[in-house]
Amino acid sequence: MRLIFAGTPDVAVPALEALIASEHEIAAVITQPDARGKRGKTLHPSPVKEAAQAHGLTVLDPADAKDPEFIAQVAALEADAAAVVAYGQILRPALLAATAHGWVNLHFSVLPAWRGAAPVQRSLMAGDEITGATTFLLDKGMDTGPVIGTMTERIRAMDTAGDLLDRLAQAGAPFLLQSIEALVSGAAVPQAQPEDGVSHAAKLTREDAYVVWDRPAHIVDRQIRGCTPAPGAWTTLPDGSVAKLGPVSPLADGPTGTPGHVFEHDGRVVVATGSTPVALGTIAPAGKKPMAATDWWRGARLGEDAILGEA
């Protein structure tokens, strides 16, 4: 087969590598344009672009995938199908029609659950026990196209969004290739998604990552793991400054008190919640690298009544 690959972040690289290692030809790789770093001076290629160039592949990085010239360029490739993983732009019908068999997207949920930009994060935050990945044909809707196949993955008790996304990306890479091969050969017939069970996974905002300590401990735990590594769960310290938090450990019992009250208990730094306390793992005060909460506590010298999240 002659294939196109579209993707941008690290999570898309395993699927690209699987296609490269297959017997099929990669006509081109489509990715987002180079992005500026935090200081805004240097342009950085996407992880997918770096991987593609390392293999000598043709890379297309349009600023706007709706550009008629770009669509004509893709159509001229005469590809049998395209694979998509976290590309980052909406693909319009004219572009979707530019391959013989369509564009197969690898989405990290079992559709129709968690349609949208942050399926893994929202699934973790909702307390799901099982998630997975779906391959489907892109259409004009948001993750609404007909399904080719699904796979499942159990969510582990200590999974962060980064952990779970990495496992799904690795397992999903050969799954995507198999789905495209089945589609083009006619062995798979895409099926419309059911109308029941639809949920939406909006992109996480900074507000989503702000820890609300008066929620129960298990909810605080899910929120922080769902926001790790990005956008990064955070709270305010008693002086009003911001600190980012790594995953916490809910305690089965322990002293209760005002939600947000931070104190030392049995050699651990714990924070009171709406139920039992949680033990902090790592903390990164503004301008500092993440450190063990116990190290931070020794240097912070907070009073007995210190509260997180009030300022």
C-alpha positions in Angstrom: 0.0 0.0 0.0 0.9 3.6 -0.5 0.2 5.5 2.8 0.2 9.0 4.3 0.8 9.5 8.0 -0.5 12.6 9.9 0.6 13.3 13.5 2.5 15.7 15.6 3.4 14.9 19.3 5.5 12.1 20.9 2.5 9.9 21.3 2.2 9.7 17.5 5.7 8.5 16.9 5.2 4.8 17.7 2.5 4.5 15.1 4.7 6.2 12.5 7.6 3.9 13.3 5.2 0.9 12.9 4.2 2.0 9.4 7.9 2.6 8.5 8.8 -0.9 9.6 6.0 -2.4 7.6 6.1 -3.5 3.9 4.1 -0.4 2.9 5.3 2.8 1.3 5.1 6.1 3.2 4.3 8.7 0.5 4.5 11.6 2.9 4.2 12.6 6.6 2.0 15.5 7.6 2.6 17.4 10.8 2.1 20.8 12.4 4.5 23.6 11.6 7.6 24.1 13.7 6.7 25.7 17.0 8.5 28.4 19.0 10.0 27.4 22.3 9.0 29.0 25.6 11.2 32.0 25.0 9.8 32.5 21.6 13.0 32.7 19.7 13.9 29.3 18.4 11.6 27.2 16.2 11.4 23.5 17.1 10.2 20.7 14.8 7.5 18.3 16.1 8.5 14.9 17.3 6.8 13.4 14.3 8.8 15.6 11.9 12.0 14.7 13.6 11.3 11.0 13.3 10.2 11.3 9.7 13.3 13.3 8.7 15.5 10.7 10.4 14.1 8.2 8.0 14.4 10.5 5.0 10.6 10.8 4.5 8.9 13.7 2.7 7.4 16.0 5.3 4.5 18.4 4.8 3.7 20.9 7.5 1.0 23.3 6.3 -0.1 26.2 8.5 -3.7 25.5 7.4 -4.8 22.0 6.3 -7.7 23.6 4.5 -5.4 25.3 2.0 -6.5 24.2 -1.5 -2.9 24.0 -2.7 -2.1 21.7 0.2 -5.2 19.5 -0.5 -4.1 19.3 -4.2 -0.6 18.3 -3.1 -2.0 15.5 -1.0 -4.3 14.3 -3.7 -1.4 14.2 -6.1 0.3 11.6 -3.8 -2.4 9.1 -4.9 -2.3 7.3 -1.6 -4.4 4.3 -0.8 -5.1 5.5 2.8 -3.9 7.8 5.5 -3.2 7.1 9.2 -3.8 9.8 11.8 -2.7 10.1 15.4 -3.0 13.4 17.2 -2.4 15.5 14.2 -3.9 18.7 15.7 -5.9 20.2 12.8 -9.4 19.5 11.6 -9.4 17.7 8.3 -12.1 19.0 5.9 -14.1 16.7 3.5 -12.0 17.8 0.5 -8.9 16.5 2.2 -10.6 13.4 3.5 -11.5 12.6 -0.1 -7.9 12.9 -1.3 -7.1 9.2 -0.6 -8.7 6.1 -2.1 -9.9 4.5 1.2 -10.0 7.4 3.6 -8.2 8.6 6.7 -8.0 6.1 9.7 -7.6 7.8 13.0 -6.2 6.1 16.2 -8.1 7.6 19.1 -7.2 6.8 22.7 -10.6 5.8 24.1 -13.3 3.2 23.3 -15.6 5.3 21.2 -18.2 6.8 21.6 -16.8 7.4 25.1 -14.6 10.4 25.5 -14.7 12.0 22.1 -12.4 15.0 22.0 -8.9 16.3 22.7 -8.2 14.8 26.2 -9.7 11.3 26.3 -7.0 9.7 28.5 -7.0 12.6 31.0 -10.7 12.8 31.3 -11.0 9.0 31.7 -8.6 9.0 34.6 -10.3 11.9 36.2 -13.7 10.3 35.9 -12.4 7.1 37.7 -12.8 4.7 34.8 -11.4 1.3 35.3 -11.1 0.4 31.6 -10.1 2.5 28.6 -8.6 1.6 25.3 -8.2 2.8 21.7 -10.4 2.9 18.7 -9.6 3.0 15.0 -12.2 4.8 12.8 -12.6 6.6 9.6 -12.6 10.3 9.9 -15.7 12.2 8.9 -16.8 15.8 9.3 -17.7 15.3 13.0 -15.5 15.3 16.1 -14.5 11.6 16.5 -17.9 10.5 15.2 -16.8 8.4 12.2 -17.5 4.6 11.6 -15.4 2.3 13.7 -13.0 -0.2 12.3 -11.8 -1.8 15.5 -11.3 -1.4 19.3 -8.8 -2.5 21.9 -9.0 -2.2 25.7 -6.5 -1.4 28.4 -7.0 -1.6 32.2 -6.3 1.6 34.1 -3.8 0.9 36.9 -4.2 2.4 40.4 -1.1 4.7 40.1 -1.4 5.5 36.4 -0.8 9.1 35.4 -2.1 10.4 32.1 1.4 10.1 30.8 1.8 6.5 31.8 -1.5 5.4 30.3 -1.0 7.4 27.1 2.4 5.8 26.6 1.0 2.3 26.9 -1.9 3.0 24.6 0.5 4.6 22.0 2.7 1.5 22.0 -0.1 -1.0 21.9 -2.1 1.2 19.4 0.7 1.4 16.8 0.4 -2.2 15.4 -3.3 -2.0 15.9 -3.6 1.0 13.6 -1.5 -0.7 10.9 -3.7 -3.8 11.2 -6.8 -1.7 10.9 -5.7 0.0 7.7 -4.7 -3.3 6.2 -8.1 -4.8 7.0 -9.9 -1.8 5.7 -8.1 -1.7 2.3 -8.3 -5.4 1.8 -12.0 -5.4 2.6 -11.6 -7.7 5.6 -13.0 -4.9 7.9 -16.2 -3.1 7.3 -16.5 0.1 9.4 -19.5 0.2 11.6 -21.4 3.3 12.8 -20.9 4.3 16.4 -23.7 3.6 18.8 -25.8 6.6 19.9 -25.6 5.6 23.5 -22.6 6.0 25.7 -21.3 9.3 24.2 -19.1 11.4 26.4 -16.9 14.3 25.6 -13.2 15.0 26.6 -12.5 18.7 26.3 -8.9 19.9 26.3 -7.7 20.4 29.9 -7.3 24.0 31.0 -5.2 25.5 33.8 -8.4 25.8 35.8 -9.0 22.0 35.4 -5.6 21.5 37.0 -6.2 23.6 40.1 -6.5 21.3 43.1 -9.7 21.8 45.1 -8.8 20.3 48.4 -12.4 20.1 49.8 -13.1 17.3 47.4 -12.7 13.7 48.6 -9.2 12.2 48.6 -9.9 9.8 45.7 -11.2 12.7 43.6 -8.1 14.8 44.3 -5.9 11.8 43.5 -7.6 11.2 40.1 -7.4 14.9 39.2 -3.7 15.1 39.9 -2.9 11.9 38.0 -5.1 13.0 35.1 -3.2 16.3 34.9 0.3 14.7 35.0 2.4 15.5 33.2 0.4 18.2 31.4 -0.9 20.7 32.2 0.4 19.9 35.6 -1.7 20.0 38.8 -1.1 23.0 41.0 -2.1 24.8 44.2 -1.2 28.0 45.9 1.2 28.1 48.9 0.4 30.2 52.0 2.4 33.1 50.6 0.2 33.2 47.5 2.8 31.7 45.2 2.0 28.8 42.9 3.4 25.2 43.2 3.0 22.3 40.9 2.2 18.9 42.4 3.1 15.4 41.4 0.8 12.4 42.1 -0.4 12.0 45.7 -1.2 8.9 47.8 -4.7 8.8 49.4 -4.5 7.6 53.0 -7.0 5.1 54.4 -7.1 7.0 57.6 -5.3 9.8 59.3 -6.0 13.2 61.0 -8.7 15.2 59.4 -9.2 19.0 59.4 -9.7 22.0 57.2 -9.3 21.0 53.6 -5.9 22.2 52.3 -4.3 22.0 55.8 -0.7 20.8 55.2 1.2 19.1 58.0 3.6 16.3 58.8 2.2 13.0 59.8 4.1 9.7 60.4 7.1 11.1 58.4 5.1 12.2 55.4 3.8 15.5 54.3 0.0 15.3 54.1 -2.8 17.5 53.1 -6.3 17.4 54.5 -9.1 16.9 51.9 -12.9 16.6 52.1 -12.4 13.0 53.4 -9.1 11.4 54.5 -5.7 13.1 53.9 -3.4 12.6 50.9 0.3 12.3 51.1 2.3 14.6 48.8 4.8 13.0 46.5 6.7 15.8 44.8 6.2 19.5 44.7 7.7 22.2 42.6 7.4 25.8 44.0 7.5 28.6 41.4 10.9 28.8 39.7 12.2 25.5 41.2 12.5 21.9 40.0 10.3 19.2 41.5 11.5 17.9 44.8 10.4 15.4 47.4 7.7 16.8 49.5 9.6 16.0 52.7 12.6 18.0 51.5 10.3 20.9 50.6 8.7 20.8 54.0 11.9 21.0 55.9 12.9 24.1 54.0 9.5 25.8 53.9 9.2 26.2 57.6 5.4 26.7 57.5 3.4 27.2 60.6 1.1 24.6 62.1 -2.0 26.2 60.5 -0.6 26.5 57.0 -3.3 26.0 54.3 -2.8 25.3 50.6 -5.1 26.7 48.0 -6.4 29.7 49.9 -4.5 32.5 48.3 
